[in-house]
Amino acid sequence: MSTTIMISNDLKSELNAMKLFPSETYEDIIKSLIDDRKILSKETLKDIDEAKAEIKAGKYYTLEQLKKEYDIKWYIK
């Protein structure tokens, strides 16, 4: 049995960008995301949420700031 869901165009674009190959279906992508989520522990998810909050609050360093602070003249991309 299958069903239809409605998603925004923005979400559809994000899902399209996540495709590993053109013929991959949205179901494949969603299953992969669910599997990834199952693997993460509750502690890891909590740490990720805390990190997102810190970034949102501006508590992070840019690469340029780190290069300046540690006098790094080059880096590998």
C-alpha positions in Angstrom: 0.0 0.0 0.0 1.3 3.5 -0.8 0.2 7.0 0.1 0.8 10.5 -1.1 2.2 13.2 1.1 2.5 17.0 0.5 5.9 18.7 0.9 7.0 22.2 0.1 9.0 23.0 -3.0 12.0 23.8 -0.8 11.9 20.4 0.8 11.6 18.7 -2.6 14.7 20.6 -3.7 16.6 19.5 -0.6 15.6 15.9 -1.2 16.6 16.2 -4.9 20.0 17.5 -3.8 20.5 14.5 -1.5 20.1 12.0 -4.3 23.2 9.9 -4.7 22.1 8.9 -8.2 19.4 10.3 -10.5 17.1 7.3 -10.3 17.0 7.3 -6.5 13.5 7.7 -5.2 12.3 10.0 -2.4 11.3 6.9 -0.5 15.0 5.7 -0.7 16.2 9.1 0.6 13.6 9.1 3.4 14.5 5.5 4.4 18.1 6.5 4.5 17.4 9.5 6.7 15.4 7.3 9.1 18.1 4.7 9.3 20.7 7.4 10.1 18.5 8.8 12.8 18.0 5.3 14.4 21.8 4.9 14.6 22.4 8.1 16.5 22.1 7.7 20.3 20.0 10.0 22.4 23.2 11.6 23.8 24.5 12.3 20.3 21.1 13.8 19.3 21.3 16.0 22.5 24.8 17.1 21.6 23.7 18.0 18.0 20.8 20.0 19.4 23.2 21.9 21.7 25.6 22.6 18.9 22.9 23.9 16.7 21.8 26.2 19.5 25.4 27.5 20.0 25.7 28.2 16.3 22.4 30.0 16.3 23.6 32.1 19.2 26.8 33.0 17.3 29.1 30.9 19.5 31.5 29.6 16.9 34.7 30.4 15.1 35.1 30.8 11.4 37.9 29.3 9.5 39.4 32.7 8.9 39.3 33.5 12.7 41.1 30.2 13.5 43.7 30.7 10.8 44.4 34.2 12.2 44.5 33.0 15.9 46.9 30.1 15.2 48.8 31.9 12.5 48.0 29.4 9.8 49.1 30.6 6.4 47.6 27.7 4.4 45.3 24.8 4.7 44.2 21.8 2.6 40.8 22.1 1.0 
